[in-house]
Every structure is written in C-alpha cells, then in structure tokens.
Amino acid sequence: MSARHDPRLARVLDREGPAGGWFLHGDAIRLRDEAARQLVDAALDPATRDFNYDQFHGEDVTGEQLASTLAMPPMMAERRVVFVRNVERLATRARDVLKRAAAKLPPDIALIVTATIPKGSRAAFYRDLKKSCRTLEWSTPRAAEIPGWIRDRARGRWGFDLSPAMAQLIAGAVRSDLSTLDAELEKLSQLPADRRTEAEISALIPRTHRIDRWSWLDLVASRNYGRALRELEDVLTSERGVGLVAGLVEHHLLLGLALDTGTAGLRAVLSETGRGYLSWKAGTYARQARAWTVDELDRALRALHRADRQLKSGRGDPPVLADLLLSLGQMRSASA
C-alpha cells in the first residue's frame, strides 16, 4: 500500500511539494495524524532522517526549544522537517515562536503542525496558522456520509471494494467511531479476496439491529411507508427521532436535486459542496426520485418540518414518526 493514501494530501503534494508550512486540524484525529505521518515521510530523505527530523508534543516543548530547532539548517539533505503535535496545548511563548516561524519559513524547512481546535474558538493563533500554512481539515463525517466514508476508506487505505449494502451494514453495526470502523476494515482486508463476500462480511461484523438508519431512510424515500412503519420500533432502538427526521430532510432535498439535475448533475453538486462521501449514492437518489414530483417533495418537506417541531417540543419519537409515515402515505394515495 502506498504511503500516500490520503487523496487530498496526495493532490496537494503532487502540485506543490512538501516544503513549507502545513496546518492539519480537525476532530477526526486518527485520519489527521495518519496524514501527518504520510507528510513527514514525503518530506524527509530516509538516509538523513536522524539528522533532519524533530518531533515535539505541544504540552512538552518550550518556545526556546522551538526557536533553536527551527533555526537549524538541514544536514546533507534538501530539507529539515519539524513536526509539532497538538499545538492547542502550546504555552503562550511557544505559540508566539511558532506563529512567527510559520509566517517566515526558509525554503529548506517543512513545518508540520496538528491541532484539535477547541469548539467555538476564535483565537487569532489558529487564524494566523491558517494564513501562513497550507491548511487541511479532517472532520468526522456526518451520519449520512459514514457509509460513503467506509467505501472510500476500504478502497483507498485497505485496497478492497465494498458494496453499498455492506458499507451500510458495517456503519449500522459499528456506528461513527472512525478508529473502530478502520479497525474493522483492517480485519476485512486480511481476508483472502475470495472470502471477502457479502455472506462472510455479514458473519464477521456484529449486527445487533435488524435495520440500520440508512436502509430505513431508503424505505421512506422509496415511499415504502408500510415497511418503514413496521421497522420503526427497531430503528428507534439505535436512533433518535430528531436524527432520523434530519436525515429524511436532507434525503428529500437530494431527491429534489436529482429530479432537477439527474445523476451526473447531483454527483457534481455533491462534490462541489464538500459532500463527496454521498456521491456513491447519487444513482440511488436518482432512482428514488422517479417516484416523486416536485410538488410532492415540497409537501413532504413541510410534513418533515412539522414533525421536527413536534419532536423538539417534547412529543415522543414513536408517535411523531408513526404519524409522519401515515401522513406521507396518505399524501401518496391522494396523488395516485
């Protein structure tokens, strides 16, 4: 497996090379730190790694240590690499040193810093790093995007393909913890290719629910309201009503886009708006959209917004969602 399996990082490296400042941040820590290691490997000459590589942790390094390290030229190599992890933990003096260095890096230094920016932070330190460095963010995918992330990760990191059904099964069993998901994919990658079948994967992945949220959303979007109602009790053992309604709102908006633009147009919109993990399902959205008209989607969205208000006012999940499905079913009967 190539060390450069993060596609965004690979594109930037191919275009600009590894020298200069890099600010990698986000709450998907496993992916972010993996990309940082890939970047270190791309920037360093392995033969002189011991002379030209320094790694620090934000809670341990002082401003003086950073200043002296960043002032050192490379030895017998094209560049020197300084990697500072978790810069949100730096003391004030060290932050000042790092900020000044990032703004005026010599061409023979690659400075790599990682951070989990505190939620809601408006600290100038992070803004300055973003201005001085090439910046990439790794965020935990939203619930709707998890199956797409699993498929991309299986192919890009572990070298095998997963069907949409298997990606949704894994997502439903493991949920959204990326480290656990990645560990399951690593286990699957170690199976011989001829054993990596849907039956084998189903047997290996612990499944505690009959239906996952994504399959249930598909039932509603396909207007199979009777089965969606029968499966409601099971899906609510692992999901909250507010989350399901939010998922349905997004799903129905995507059906509208599919009606308007077709599969190729929807895939382009998803890519342009940073929702690439949903692109694999563009064909499914387009097929589901054939069961709808624009007017019906508009009425369905109004019904979903009413359900959302009811849930947030304290009415219980089962009755609100049951009423929603019955209302959508009646809407379909009236338009038939």
C-alpha positions in Angstrom: 0.0 0.0 0.0 1.3 3.4 -1.0 2.1 5.7 2.0 0.2 8.5 0.3 -3.3 7.0 0.6 -4.9 10.3 1.7 -6.2 11.6 -1.7 -6.4 15.3 -0.7 -2.9 15.3 0.7 -1.6 13.4 -2.3 -3.1 16.0 -4.7 -1.5 18.9 -2.8 1.9 17.2 -2.6 1.8 16.4 -6.3 1.0 20.0 -7.1 3.2 21.9 -4.5 5.7 19.5 -2.9 6.3 19.0 0.8 8.3 22.1 1.8 6.8 25.0 3.8 4.2 25.2 6.5 1.4 22.7 7.0 -1.5 23.1 9.4 -3.5 19.8 9.8 -6.5 20.1 12.1 -9.9 18.5 12.9 -11.6 16.1 15.2 -11.0 13.0 13.1 -7.7 12.6 14.9 -6.8 9.2 13.6 -7.0 10.3 10.0 -5.4 13.7 10.6 -2.4 12.1 12.4 -2.1 9.4 9.8 -1.9 12.1 7.1 0.8 13.9 9.2 2.9 10.8 9.2 2.5 10.5 5.4 3.6 14.1 5.1 6.6 13.5 7.2 7.6 10.6 5.1 7.1 12.6 1.9 9.2 15.5 3.2 12.2 13.5 4.6 15.2 11.9 2.9 15.2 8.5 4.7 19.0 8.4 4.6 19.4 11.5 6.7 16.2 11.2 8.8 18.1 11.0 12.1 19.8 14.4 11.4 16.9 16.3 9.9 13.8 15.3 11.8 12.4 16.7 15.1 9.1 15.9 16.6 7.5 17.7 19.6 4.3 17.5 21.6 2.6 20.8 22.4 2.4 20.2 26.1 6.1 19.4 26.4 8.0 21.8 24.1 9.2 25.3 25.1 9.4 28.4 23.0 13.2 28.3 23.3 13.4 24.7 22.0 11.2 25.5 19.1 13.1 28.6 18.2 16.5 26.8 18.2 15.2 23.8 16.3 13.6 25.9 13.6 16.8 28.0 13.2 18.9 24.9 12.4 19.7 24.2 8.7 19.3 20.8 7.1 22.3 18.5 7.2 23.3 16.7 4.0 19.7 16.9 2.7 17.3 19.1 0.8 15.2 20.0 3.8 14.7 19.7 7.5 11.3 18.6 9.0 9.9 19.9 12.2 6.6 18.2 13.4 4.7 19.8 16.3 1.7 17.8 17.5 -1.3 19.2 19.3 -0.4 22.8 19.1 -3.6 23.7 21.0 -1.6 22.7 24.1 1.4 25.0 23.5 2.2 27.7 26.1 1.9 31.3 25.1 5.6 31.8 24.4 5.8 28.7 22.3 2.7 29.8 20.3 4.3 33.1 19.6 7.5 31.4 18.3 5.6 29.0 16.1 3.4 31.8 14.7 6.4 33.9 13.7 8.3 31.0 12.3 5.3 29.8 10.2 5.0 33.3 8.7 8.7 33.4 7.5 9.8 29.9 6.9 13.0 29.4 4.9 12.6 27.2 1.8 14.6 24.3 3.3 12.2 23.7 6.2 9.0 21.7 6.3 7.0 22.7 9.4 4.1 20.4 10.1 1.6 21.2 13.0 -1.5 19.4 14.1 -4.3 20.6 16.3 -7.8 19.9 17.6 -9.2 23.4 17.6 -11.5 23.9 20.6 -15.1 24.2 19.6 -16.1 27.8 19.2 -12.6 29.1 19.5 -11.8 32.4 17.8 -8.2 32.5 18.9 -6.0 34.5 16.5 -3.3 31.8 16.8 -5.3 29.4 14.6 -6.3 32.1 12.1 -2.7 33.1 11.7 -1.6 29.5 11.2 -4.3 29.1 8.5 -3.0 32.2 6.7 0.7 31.1 6.9 0.3 27.4 6.2 -1.3 25.1 3.7 -4.3 24.0 5.7 -6.3 20.7 5.6 -9.1 19.7 7.9 -10.1 16.2 8.9 -13.7 16.2 10.3 -15.7 13.2 11.4 -18.2 12.6 8.6 -21.9 13.3 9.3 -24.1 10.2 9.8 -25.4 10.4 6.2 -21.8 10.2 5.0 -20.5 7.3 7.1 -21.2 4.5 4.5 -19.5 6.5 1.8 -16.5 7.1 4.0 -16.3 3.4 4.7 -16.3 2.6 1.0 -13.7 5.2 0.2 -11.5 4.1 3.1 -11.8 0.4 2.2 -10.6 1.1 -1.3 -8.1 3.9 -0.7 -6.5 2.6 2.5 -7.0 -1.2 2.6 -7.2 -2.0 -1.1 -10.6 -3.7 -1.5 -14.1 -2.7 -2.6 -17.3 -2.9 -0.6 -20.8 -2.9 -2.0 -23.1 -0.1 -0.8 -25.1 -2.7 1.2 -22.1 -3.9 3.0 -20.9 -0.4 3.8 -24.3 0.4 5.3 -24.2 -2.9 7.3 -20.8 -2.0 8.8 -21.9 1.6 9.5 -25.0 0.3 11.3 -23.1 -2.2 13.4 -20.1 0.0 14.3 -21.6 3.5 14.2 -19.5 6.6 13.6 -16.3 5.9 15.6 -13.7 6.2 12.9 -11.0 4.3 14.7 -13.3 1.3 15.3 -14.5 1.4 11.7 -11.0 1.5 10.5 -10.1 -1.5 12.7 -13.0 -3.5 11.2 -11.9 -2.6 7.7 -8.3 -3.7 8.5 -9.6 -7.1 9.7 -11.6 -7.5 6.5 -8.5 -6.6 4.4 -6.7 -9.5 5.9 -9.3 -12.0 4.5 -8.3 -13.7 1.2 -10.1 -12.0 -1.7 -12.2 -15.0 -2.5 -13.6 -15.0 1.1 -14.4 -11.3 1.1 -18.0 -12.0 0.2 -21.2 -10.4 1.5 -22.0 -13.5 3.4 -18.6 -13.7 5.0 -18.6 -10.0 5.9 -22.1 -10.3 7.4 -20.9 -13.1 9.6 -17.8 -11.2 10.8 -19.5 -7.9 11.6 -21.5 -7.9 14.8 -25.0 -6.7 14.0 -27.4 -6.0 16.8 -30.3 -4.4 14.8 -32.4 -5.7 12.1 -32.3 -2.5 10.1 -29.8 0.4 10.0 -30.7 4.1 9.7 -29.6 4.3 6.1 -31.8 1.4 5.0 -34.7 2.9 6.9 -34.3 6.3 5.2 -34.2 4.5 1.9 -37.5 2.8 2.6 -39.1 6.2 3.3 -37.5 7.8 0.3 -38.7 4.9 -1.9 -42.2 5.5 -0.5 -42.4 2.1 1.1 -44.2 3.6 4.1 -45.8 0.3 5.2 -42.5 -1.4 5.7 -40.9 1.7 7.2 -43.7 1.8 9.8 -43.1 -1.9 10.6 -39.4 -1.3 11.1 -39.9 1.9 13.1 -39.6 0.3 16.5 -36.4 -1.5 15.6 -34.7 1.6 14.1 -35.6 3.6 17.2 -33.7 1.3 19.4 -30.5 2.8 18.0 -31.6 6.2 16.6 -33.3 9.3 18.0 -36.3 10.7 16.2 -34.7 14.1 15.7 -31.8 12.5 13.9 -34.0 10.4 11.7 -36.1 13.4 10.7 -33.0 15.5 10.0 -31.7 12.6 7.8 -35.0 12.5 5.9 -35.0 16.3 5.3 -31.5 16.0 3.7 -32.5 12.9 1.8 -35.6 14.5 0.3 -33.7 17.7 -0.6 -31.3 15.4 -2.5 -34.2 13.7 -4.3 -35.2 17.2 -5.4 -31.7 17.9 -6.7 -31.8 14.5 -8.5 -35.1 15.4 -10.2 -33.7 18.7 -11.3 -30.1 17.7 -12.4 -30.1 13.9 -12.9 -27.4 11.6 -11.6 -24.4 13.3 -13.1 -25.6 16.7 -12.0 -26.3 15.6 -8.5 -22.9 14.0 -8.2 -21.3 17.2 -9.4 -23.2 19.3 -6.8 -22.2 16.9 -4.0 -18.6 17.2 -5.0 -18.7 21.0 -5.3 -20.4 21.4 -1.9 -17.9 19.2 0.0 -20.3 16.2 0.3 -18.3 13.8 -1.8 -18.9 10.9 0.6 -22.6 11.0 -0.6 -21.6 10.8 -4.3 -21.6 7.0 -4.3 -25.3 7.1 -3.7 -26.2 9.5 -6.5 -27.6 6.7 -8.6 -29.8 5.6 -5.7 -31.2 9.1 -5.2 -31.9 9.4 -8.9 -33.8 6.1 -8.9 -35.8 7.0 -5.8 -36.6 10.4 -7.3 -38.6 8.8 -10.1 -41.3 8.0 -7.6 -41.8 11.8 -6.8 -42.9 15.0 -8.3 -41.6 18.4 -7.2 -44.9 19.3 -5.6 -44.9 16.0 -3.6 -41.4 16.6 -2.4 -42.4 20.1 -1.3 -45.3 18.8 0.7 -43.2 16.0 2.2 -40.6 18.6 3.4 -43.3 20.6 5.0 -44.5 17.5 6.8 -41.0 16.7 7.9 -40.5 20.2 9.3 -43.8 19.8 11.3 -42.5 16.5 12.7 -39.2 18.2 13.7 -41.1 20.9 15.6 -43.2 18.3 17.4 -40.2 16.2 18.4 -38.4 19.3 19.8 -41.5 20.3 21.7 -41.2 17.0 23.7 -43.7 14.8 22.0 -42.4 11.2 21.9 -40.4 9.7 19.0 -42.7 6.7 18.1 -46.0 8.6 17.8 -44.5 11.5 15.8 -42.7 9.3 13.3 -45.7 7.0 13.0 -48.0 10.0 12.3 -45.4 11.3 9.8 -45.3 8.0 7.9 -49.1 7.8 7.8 -49.3 11.3 6.6 -46.8 10.7 3.8 -48.7 7.5 2.9 -52.0 9.4 2.7 -50.3 12.1 0.6 -49.2 9.4 -1.9 -52.7 7.8 -2.0 -54.3 11.2 -2.7 -51.9 11.9 -5.6 -52.2 8.4 -7.2 
